[in-house]
Amino acid sequence: MMESTPLAEVDEATYLGVTFDKRQTWRPHINRVEGMARRKLAIMRKLASTTWGANEQILKTMYQGTLRPTIEYSSST
């Protein structure tokens, strides 16, 4: 209780961008990160298929700066 207000019990909690679940399966965190990575990858696919921009070096820089950190954040390796 905090100041006579009872705290609600929840199945998931997010701390510093990492989602912890009650059973410690990491499934909610993995699903959230996968969704973010898929959205960023879809943008990269659109840029790669255009004729007006995004050469190989730009796509590599974009991957290293946005997609890879999203995937690797809070990983053990």
DSSP file (Angstrom, degrees, kcal/mol; ACC not computed):
  #  RESIDUE AA STRUCTURE BP1 BP2  ACC     N-H-->O    O-->H-N    N-H-->O    O-->H-N    TCO  KAPPA ALPHA  PHI   PSI    X-CA   Y-CA   Z-CA
    1    1 A M              0   0    0      0, 0.0     2,-0.6     0, 0.0     3,-0.0   0.000 360.0 360.0 360.0 139.0    0.0    0.0    0.0
    2    2 A M  B >   -A    5   0A   0      3,-2.4     3,-1.4     1,-0.2     0, 0.0  -0.958 360.0 -23.6-118.7 112.6    1.1    3.5   -0.8
    3    3 A E  T 3  S-     0   0    0     -2,-0.6    -1,-0.2     1,-0.3     0, 0.0   0.926 126.9 -50.4  52.3  50.3   -0.5    6.2    1.3
    4    4 A S  T 3  S+     0   0    0      1,-0.2    -1,-0.3    -3,-0.0     0, 0.0   0.611 113.9 119.3  63.4  16.6   -3.5    3.9    2.0
    5    5 A T  B <   -A    2   0A   0     -3,-1.4    -3,-2.4     0, 0.0    -1,-0.2  -0.953  63.7-129.7-109.0 119.8   -4.0    3.1   -1.7
    6    6 A P        -     0   0    0      0, 0.0     2,-0.3     0, 0.0     0, 0.0  -0.401  19.8-124.2 -68.7 142.7   -3.7   -0.6   -2.5
    7    7 A L        -     0   0    0     -2,-0.1     2,-0.3     1,-0.0     0, 0.0  -0.682  23.1-123.0 -86.4 138.7   -1.3   -1.5   -5.4
    8    8 A A        -     0   0    0     -2,-0.3     2,-0.5     1,-0.0    -1,-0.0  -0.584  18.6-126.2 -81.7 141.9   -2.8   -3.5   -8.2
    9    9 A E        -     0   0    0     -2,-0.3     2,-0.3     2,-0.0    -1,-0.0  -0.767  32.6-171.9 -87.0 128.9   -1.2   -6.8   -9.1
   10   10 A V        -     0   0    0     -2,-0.5     3,-0.1     1,-0.1     0, 0.0  -0.841  30.2-138.6-121.6 158.2   -0.3   -7.0  -12.8
   11   11 A D  S    S+     0   0    0     -2,-0.3    11,-2.1     1,-0.1     2,-0.3   0.724  89.4  33.6 -85.7 -23.3    1.0   -9.8  -15.0
   12   12 A E  E     -B   21   0B   0      9,-0.2     2,-0.3    10,-0.1     9,-0.2  -0.977  60.6-175.8-135.4 146.6    3.5   -7.6  -16.9
   13   13 A A  E     -B   20   0B   0      7,-2.7     7,-3.6    -2,-0.3     2,-0.5  -0.998  15.0-145.8-140.2 141.4    5.7   -4.7  -15.9
   14   14 A T  E     +B   19   0B   0     -2,-0.3     2,-0.4     5,-0.3     5,-0.2  -0.932  19.1 175.7-110.7 127.8    8.0   -2.6  -18.1
   15   15 A Y  E >  S-B   18   0B   0      3,-2.6     3,-1.6    -2,-0.5    -2,-0.0  -0.983  71.9 -15.9-134.1 120.1   11.2   -1.2  -16.6
   16   16 A L  T 3  S-     0   0    0     -2,-0.4     3,-0.1     1,-0.3    -1,-0.1   0.841 129.2 -52.3  53.8  37.6   13.8    0.7  -18.7
   17   17 A G  T 3  S+     0   0    0      1,-0.2     2,-0.5    57,-0.0    -1,-0.3   0.480 114.9 114.0  83.3   2.7   12.1   -0.6  -21.8
   18   18 A V  E <   -B   15   0B   0     -3,-1.6    -3,-2.6     2,-0.0     2,-0.6  -0.931  58.4-143.6-110.1 127.1   12.3   -4.2  -20.9
   19   19 A T  E     -B   14   0B   0     -2,-0.5    10,-0.5    -5,-0.2     2,-0.4  -0.798  15.2-166.8 -94.6 120.7    8.9   -6.0  -20.3
   20   20 A F  E     -B   13   0B   0     -7,-3.6    -7,-2.7    -2,-0.6     2,-0.3  -0.858   5.4-157.1-103.9 138.8    9.0   -8.5  -17.5
   21   21 A D  E >   -B   12   0B   0     -2,-0.4     3,-1.4    -9,-0.2    -9,-0.2  -0.771  29.6-107.9-115.4 165.3    6.1  -11.0  -17.1
   22   22 A K  T 3  S+     0   0    0    -11,-2.1   -10,-0.1    -2,-0.3    -1,-0.1   0.813 118.7  42.8 -58.4 -36.5    4.9  -13.0  -14.2
   23   23 A R  T 3  S-     0   0    0    -12,-0.2    -1,-0.3    -3,-0.0   -12,-0.0   0.421 105.6-124.5 -94.9   0.9    6.2  -16.3  -15.4
   24   24 A Q    <   +     0   0    0     -3,-1.4    -2,-0.1     1,-0.1    -4,-0.0   0.892  67.4 134.1  57.4  45.8    9.6  -14.9  -16.6
   25   25 A T        -     0   0    0      0, 0.0    -1,-0.1     0, 0.0    -5,-0.1   0.633  58.1-140.2 -95.8 -15.9    9.1  -16.2  -20.2
   26   26 A W     >  +     0   0    0     -5,-0.1     4,-2.7    -7,-0.1     5,-0.2   0.423  64.7 125.9  69.2   0.3   10.2  -13.0  -21.9
   27   27 A R  H  >  +     0   0    0      1,-0.2     4,-2.6     2,-0.2     5,-0.2   0.905  68.6  48.9 -59.2 -45.7    7.4  -13.6  -24.5
   28   28 A P  H  > S+     0   0    0      0, 0.0     4,-2.0     0, 0.0    -1,-0.2   0.904 114.3  46.7 -62.2 -38.7    5.8  -10.1  -24.0
   29   29 A H  H  > S+     0   0    0    -10,-0.5     4,-2.6     2,-0.2     5,-0.2   0.932 112.9  48.6 -67.0 -45.2    9.2   -8.4  -24.4
   30   30 A I  H  X S+     0   0    0     -4,-2.7     4,-2.7     1,-0.2     5,-0.2   0.910 111.4  50.2 -62.2 -43.1   10.1  -10.4  -27.5
   31   31 A N  H  X S+     0   0    0     -4,-2.6     4,-2.0    -5,-0.2    -1,-0.2   0.902 111.8  47.9 -62.5 -41.2    6.8   -9.8  -29.1
   32   32 A R  H  X S+     0   0    0     -4,-2.0     4,-2.0    -5,-0.2    -2,-0.2   0.926 114.3  45.3 -66.3 -44.9    7.1   -6.0  -28.5
   33   33 A V  H  X S+     0   0    0     -4,-2.6     4,-2.6     1,-0.2     5,-0.2   0.892 111.2  53.6 -66.1 -39.7   10.6   -5.8  -29.8
   34   34 A E  H  X S+     0   0    0     -4,-2.7     4,-2.6    -5,-0.2    -1,-0.2   0.912 108.2  50.6 -61.1 -42.3    9.7   -8.0  -32.8
   35   35 A G  H  X S+     0   0    0     -4,-2.0     4,-1.9     2,-0.2    -2,-0.2   0.920 111.8  46.5 -61.5 -44.8    6.9   -5.6  -33.7
   36   36 A M  H  X S+     0   0    0     -4,-2.0     4,-2.0     1,-0.2    -2,-0.2   0.915 113.8  48.7 -63.9 -42.6    9.1   -2.6  -33.5
   37   37 A A  H  X S+     0   0    0     -4,-2.6     4,-2.6     1,-0.2    -2,-0.2   0.892 109.3  52.3 -66.1 -40.2   11.8   -4.3  -35.6
   38   38 A R  H  X S+     0   0    0     -4,-2.6     4,-2.1     2,-0.2    -1,-0.2   0.892 108.8  50.4 -63.5 -39.5    9.3   -5.4  -38.3
   39   39 A R  H  X S+     0   0    0     -4,-1.9     4,-1.6     2,-0.2    -1,-0.2   0.915 113.0  45.8 -64.5 -42.6    8.0   -1.8  -38.6
   40   40 A K  H  X S+     0   0    0     -4,-2.0     4,-2.0     1,-0.2    -2,-0.2   0.888 112.4  50.9 -67.8 -38.6   11.6   -0.5  -39.1
   41   41 A L  H  X S+     0   0    0     -4,-2.6     4,-2.4     1,-0.2    -1,-0.2   0.866 105.9  55.8 -66.3 -36.3   12.4   -3.2  -41.5
   42   42 A A  H  X S+     0   0    0     -4,-2.1     4,-2.0     2,-0.2    -1,-0.2   0.888 107.1  49.9 -63.2 -38.7    9.3   -2.5  -43.6
   43   43 A I  H  X S+     0   0    0     -4,-1.6     4,-2.2     2,-0.2    -2,-0.2   0.917 110.2  50.2 -64.3 -42.8   10.5    1.1  -43.9
   44   44 A M  H  X S+     0   0    0     -4,-2.0     4,-2.4     1,-0.2    -2,-0.2   0.890 108.0  53.4 -63.4 -38.4   13.9   -0.1  -45.0
   45   45 A R  H  X S+     0   0    0     -4,-2.4     4,-1.6     2,-0.2    -1,-0.2   0.914 108.3  49.9 -62.1 -42.0   12.3   -2.4  -47.6
   46   46 A K  H  < S+     0   0    0     -4,-2.0     4,-0.4     1,-0.2    -1,-0.2   0.916 112.6  47.0 -62.4 -42.5   10.3    0.5  -49.0
   47   47 A L  H >< S+     0   0    0     -4,-2.2     3,-0.7     1,-0.2     6,-0.3   0.863 111.1  51.9 -66.9 -35.5   13.5    2.6  -49.2
   48   48 A A  H 3< S+     0   0    0     -4,-2.4    -1,-0.2     1,-0.2    -2,-0.2   0.785 106.9  53.1 -72.5 -26.9   15.5   -0.2  -50.9
   49   49 A S  T 3< S+     0   0    0     -4,-1.6    -1,-0.2    -5,-0.2    -2,-0.2   0.509  90.2  96.2 -89.5  -2.4   12.9   -0.8  -53.6
   50   50 A T    <   -     0   0    0     -3,-0.7     3,-0.1    -4,-0.4    -3,-0.0  -0.454  65.6-145.1 -84.3 160.0   12.8    2.8  -54.7
   51   51 A T  S    S+     0   0    0     -2,-0.1    -1,-0.1     1,-0.1    -4,-0.0   0.543  91.5  60.1 -96.7  -9.5   14.8    4.1  -57.7
   52   52 A W  S    S-     0   0    0     -5,-0.1     2,-0.3     2,-0.0    -1,-0.1   0.541 109.0  -6.5-101.2  -6.8   15.4    7.6  -56.2
   53   53 A G  S    S+     0   0    0     -6,-0.3    -3,-0.1     1,-0.2    -1,-0.0  -0.913  79.6  74.4-162.9-171.6   17.3    6.9  -53.0
   54   54 A A        -     0   0    0     -2,-0.3    -1,-0.2    -5,-0.1    -4,-0.1   0.966  50.1-167.8  53.8  76.1   18.8    4.7  -50.3
   55   55 A N     >  -     0   0    0      1,-0.1     4,-2.3     4,-0.0     5,-0.2  -0.190  42.7 -84.7 -77.4-178.1   21.8    3.0  -51.7
   56   56 A E  H  > S+     0   0    0      1,-0.2     4,-2.2     2,-0.2     5,-0.2   0.873 127.7  51.1 -59.7 -41.2   23.5    0.1  -50.0
   57   57 A Q  H  > S+     0   0    0      2,-0.2     4,-2.4     1,-0.2    -1,-0.2   0.903 110.3  49.0 -66.2 -41.0   25.6    2.3  -47.7
   58   58 A I  H  > S+     0   0    0      2,-0.2     4,-2.5     1,-0.2    -2,-0.2   0.916 112.0  48.9 -64.2 -43.0   22.6    4.3  -46.5
   59   59 A L  H  X S+     0   0    0     -4,-2.3     4,-2.4     2,-0.2    -2,-0.2   0.888 111.0  50.4 -64.7 -38.4   20.7    1.1  -45.8
   60   60 A K  H  X S+     0   0    0     -4,-2.2     4,-2.6    -5,-0.2    -2,-0.2   0.922 111.7  47.5 -64.8 -43.8   23.6   -0.3  -43.9
   61   61 A T  H  X S+     0   0    0     -4,-2.4     4,-1.9     2,-0.2    -2,-0.2   0.902 112.1  50.2 -63.4 -41.4   23.9    2.8  -41.8
   62   62 A M  H  X>S+     0   0    0     -4,-2.5     4,-2.2     2,-0.2     5,-0.9   0.905 111.3  48.9 -63.5 -42.1   20.2    2.8  -41.2
   63   63 A Y  I  <>S+     0   0    0     -4,-2.4     5,-2.8     1,-0.2    -2,-0.2   0.942 113.9  45.5 -61.6 -48.2   20.3   -0.8  -40.1
   64   64 A Q  I  <5S+     0   0    0     -4,-2.6    -1,-0.2     1,-0.2    -2,-0.2   0.791 119.1  42.1 -68.2 -27.8   23.2   -0.2  -37.7
   65   65 A G  I  <5S+     0   0    0     -4,-1.9    -1,-0.2    -5,-0.2    -2,-0.2   0.733 132.2   9.5 -92.8 -23.9   21.7    2.9  -36.3
   66   66 A T  I  X5S+     0   0    0     -4,-2.2     4,-1.2    -5,-0.2    -3,-0.2   0.743 126.1  39.7-122.9 -51.8   18.0    2.0  -35.8
   67   67 A L  I  ><S+     0   0    0     -5,-0.9     4,-2.0    -4,-0.2     5,-0.2   0.951 113.3  49.4 -74.1 -49.4   17.2   -1.7  -36.4
   68   68 A R  H  ><S+     0   0    0     -5,-2.8     4,-2.7     1,-0.2     5,-0.2   0.911 110.3  49.6 -61.6 -45.4   20.1   -3.4  -34.7
   69   69 A P  H  > S+     0   0    0      0, 0.0     4,-1.6     0, 0.0    -1,-0.2   0.873 109.0  54.5 -61.0 -34.3   20.0   -1.4  -31.5
   70   70 A T  H  < S+     0   0    0     -4,-1.2    -2,-0.2     1,-0.2    -3,-0.1   0.920 113.6  41.1 -61.7 -44.2   16.3   -2.1  -31.2
   71   71 A I  H  < S+     0   0    0     -4,-2.0    -1,-0.2     1,-0.2    -3,-0.1   0.885 118.9  44.6 -71.9 -39.8   16.9   -5.8  -31.5
   72   72 A E  H >< S+     0   0    0     -4,-2.7     3,-2.4    -5,-0.2    -1,-0.2   0.628  79.4 118.7 -85.2 -13.6   20.0   -5.9  -29.2
   73   73 A Y  T 3< S-     0   0    0     -4,-1.6     3,-0.1     1,-0.3    -3,-0.0  -0.349  91.7  -0.1 -60.0 127.1   18.7   -3.7  -26.4
   74   74 A S  T 3  S+     0   0    0      1,-0.2    -1,-0.3    -2,-0.1     2,-0.2   0.571  96.9 141.1  69.9  14.4   18.7   -5.8  -23.2
   75   75 A S    <   -     0   0    0     -3,-2.4    -1,-0.2     1,-0.1    -3,-0.1  -0.504  57.5-128.6 -81.1 158.6   20.0   -8.9  -24.9
   76   76 A S              0   0    0      1,-0.2    -1,-0.1    -2,-0.2    -4,-0.0   0.609 360.0 360.0 -83.7 -12.3   22.5  -11.0  -23.0
   77   77 A T              0   0    0     -5,-0.1    -1,-0.2     0, 0.0    -5,-0.0   0.449 360.0 360.0-102.4 360.0   25.0  -11.2  -25.8
